[in-house]
Amino acid sequence: MWLPTVILEGRKLPRMIFSIQPPTSHGDHEICPLMEKAYEMGSWCFDLPSANHLKSFKELKHLITDEALIGLCHIEVETGASLLGKPLHRFETKVISTIRRDLLPSNLARNILPPSSSSEVFTQKEIDRIMFDPLRFEKALSLFDPEESPFLLIGEKYGDWLLALGRIDLLHEMVSKVRGKGFIPIFSGQWATFVLPKAKPLSVAAYAVPINKKWSLFDLERASDLIKKFDKPVISLNPLADGTLLKESEGAFSFLFDKLKIYAAISNIASEGEAKNIVEVLMKFPSLIPPRKT
């Protein structure tokens, strides 16, 4: 049994990509066995958000020797940004204070930004001095193999933050490096209604943002309307709203695949039972075949 598929830049992906997240009490040693169970149900691509996930994926690949099995690795764009020769994360509280004060409505900033211990903000000159750090970025990139993980999620929270600071040029450089190493980049953001318009010029295969039937940042209705009109592929992060939509997953996937025309989704699973439930429902949805160019 094979899951419904979608094609991005000539490569196939399943429309549902599992992110294995066993209960904390079970420990990371449960990742590989649960991956294997999901593989037996037809899953052949796994989200790999951490080093432990990548290690478990390599163990599974060794066990089953299936060349079709692929992973979806992540690279945080902070690894490619520095200020005055120092990694940008050393200035994180200043980044947060700047975005909170200057770039987002105060009612939103309180809810979506981490707390900051500083009220100090960047000047425009300092923002302009944030540089691409090719050595650190390439070191982070060297951990991944385009044969094992042809698609690479690039972004995370600093993707949103660099866009908020007006430094999409740094993201262009990182995307170019990712493509130069043989990966197909997918931009990953958190603030859907902010990220999609701002990041649209990036040369990526798709955009992954949190959206489900219950919520999306900043506003579900606005995000839904934007995605319907968006002319590039979108992937849903957290399609089942932290598991609260698991019992109504058919409706949740219909909202994404039928109403919003989402290409694919990345869903956390904590047990074999959750994977089975999702797979059974997913088989009711077709593969997404892009129109042929004439």
N, C-alpha and C positions, 0 to 999 in steps of 0.2 A: 504494500500500500504506500502510495506516494502522496504527499500533501499537495494541495493546489499551489501553483507556481506563478511567478511573475518574472519578466525579463527586464533587467537594467543594464544598459550598455552592452547588450549581446550576451550577458551572463544570467543564468537562472538563479533565482532565490525562491524559497518557499514563502507563501504569503503569511505564514506564522513562524516566527523564529523564537525558540524557547531560550529564556534566560534562567538557568537553574539556580534557585535560591533556597536551599534546604533550611529548615528551622535552625536557629542558632545553636540549640541544644544538640543537634546532630553533628555539627562540625563540617568543615570543608571536605572531609573524606567521603561524604555522601554525594558530592557533585558528580563524579564519574559514574557511579552506579545508576544515578537518576538519568544522566545523559544517555547511558546505554539503553535504559528502558524506553526513553523517548525515541531513540533511534529505531528500536524495534517496532515502534508504532508508526514509523514513517518519517520522522524528523531527521533531516540530513544537514541542517545548518544550526549552529548554536551561538548565542550571544556570549562573548567572552570579556566581561567588564573588568576582570582582575587577573593578577598573575596566577592565582590558584585555579581560576577557571581555565586559563590557557594550559596550565599543567595537566589538569584533568582531561581536557580535550585531546592533548597529545597522547595521554594514556589510552583513551578510547580509540583514537586513530591507530595506535599500535595493536590494539586488541582485535579490531575488526578489519583492518587493511582495506578500507573502502575509499578509493580515490575521489568519489563523489562527495564525501563528507568534508564540509568546510566550516570555518569559524568566522565570527564577526568581531574582530578586535577593536579596541578603543585607544585613541591617543588624545590626551588633553592638550589643547592648544597653548596652555601656559608653559609647556615644555619648550615652546618655540618663541617665547617673548621675554625680554629682559629690559631693565632700566639701569643705566649707569653701570653696566656690567654685572648686575645682580639679577637673579631670577625674579620674575614679576610677583610670584607668590609672597615674597618678603615684604611687598607693599600692599598686601591684600586689604588690610583695614582702610588704607588710603583710597584704594580702588572703590571699595564699598561706600565710603563716605562721599566720594565724588559722585557716584551714580545716584546715591540716595538724595543728595542735595540738589544736583543740577539736571538730572536726566529723566527721572521717573516721578510720577505723581506721588505725593507723600503717603496716601492711603495704600498704594500698592507696594511701595518700597519697604514698608514695615513688615509686610507679609512674605515677601519673596526674597529678601536679602538677608544674609547672616548678620548677626549683631556685630557692630564695629566698636572697638575700644578707643577709637580716635575720631576727632572731629576735623582733622587735617584733610584737606582735599588737594588734588592735583591742579596745578596751573595748566593752561593750554600748552605752554612751552614744554612742561614735563610730559604731558600726554604725547606731544610730537616726538619726544626723545625715546619713547618706547621702541625698541629695536627687535627685529627678527634675530633669533639666536640659532643659527644653523647647526652648530655643534651639538647643543643639548637636544635639539629636535631630532637630528639624525641618530643620535644615541638612543633616544626613545623609540624611534622608528625601527632601529636594527633588531629589536626584540621580536619583530613579527615577520612572517614569511608570506609573500603574496600567493604562493601555491596553496598554503593552508588557509589563508584568510584573504581572498581576492578583494573583498570589500572591507573598507576600514572606516569606522565611525570617528570623525574628527570634530571636536568642539568641546562638549561638556560646559560647565558653568562659565569658564573663561571665554568661550566662544561668544556667549551672550554679552559678557562684560566688555570684550574688545569691540564688539559692534556698538555697544552703548557709548564707548569712548570715541567712536568715530574712526577706529583703526581697522577697517575691513582690508586695507592693503596688506596687513600682516597675515590675515587669513588667506588672501590670494597667494602669498608666497608659500605658506604651509601646504595648501592644496596642490600647488605646483610641485613641491617636493614629494608629496605623497604619490602623485601620478608618475613622477620621474622614477620612483622606486617600484613601479609596476602595480600599485594598488588602485582600486576604484574608490574614490572618496565619497562618503555620505556625511553631510553636515548634521551634527546633533546639537539641538538647542533646547532650552527649557521654556522660554517665553514665546509661545507660538505666534501671537498676534504682532509681536515686535520683531521676532527673528525672521519670519518668512519674507516680508517685504525687504528688510535690510540685507539679508544674506542671499537674495535671489541672484545677484550677479556672479556668485561663486561658481566655478566650473566643477560642480559635483553631480553625482548621479541621482541623488535624492536628498530629501530633508526629513530628518527624524525629530518629531516634537511630541510632547505629551498631549494626547487628546483621547477622550473616551466619551461615552454617552452622558457622564455626570459632570465633567469639568475639563477645562483647559485654561492655561494662562494666556492672556489676562482675562479673557471673557469668552465663554463657550460659544455663545451665539455669533459673536464677531469672528472667532477662530473658525467656526464651521463655514460661515459665508466666505471667508478668505480661502479656505482649502478647496471649496467647491470651484472657485474661480482660478485657483493657482494652476499654472500651466506646466508645472514640473512635478515629478513624483514625490509623494509624501508618505512617510512611514509613521505609524502610530506607536509612541512609547506609552507604556502603562494602559493598554487597551481595556483592561478589566478593573480599573480604578482600585489598585491595591487589593484585588481579590473580591471586592464587594459586589462585582457584577458577574462573578463566576456562575452563580445559579441561573442567571439570565444571559448567558454568554451568546446565545444565538441572536438575541436582540442587540447585544453590544456589538457583535461583528457585523450585523446587518446595517447598523448605524454607520459603521466605519466603511465597509466595503461597498454597500449599495447606495447609501445616501451621500457620503462624502467622497466616494471613489478613491479611498485610501489604497495604495498599492500593497502594503504589507504591514505587519504589526510585530512588535517584540514584546512578548508576554512573560512575566515571572511565573515560575511554577515551583512549588515547594514539595510536591509529592507525585507519585505515579498516578494516583487517582485524579489529580488536577490535570495532568497531561492527557490522560485518557478522555476526560470530559471535553477538553478543548479540541482534541483531534476529532472526536465524533461529531462535534458541531461544525468544525471547520470543513469537513468533507461535504457539507451542504452548499458550500460556496465554490464557484468555478475558478479555474486559473484565469489570470488576466493576460490576454494576448494582445499586445500592442498592434495598432493598425499598420498594415504594410505600406511602405513608402512607394509611391508610383512616379 
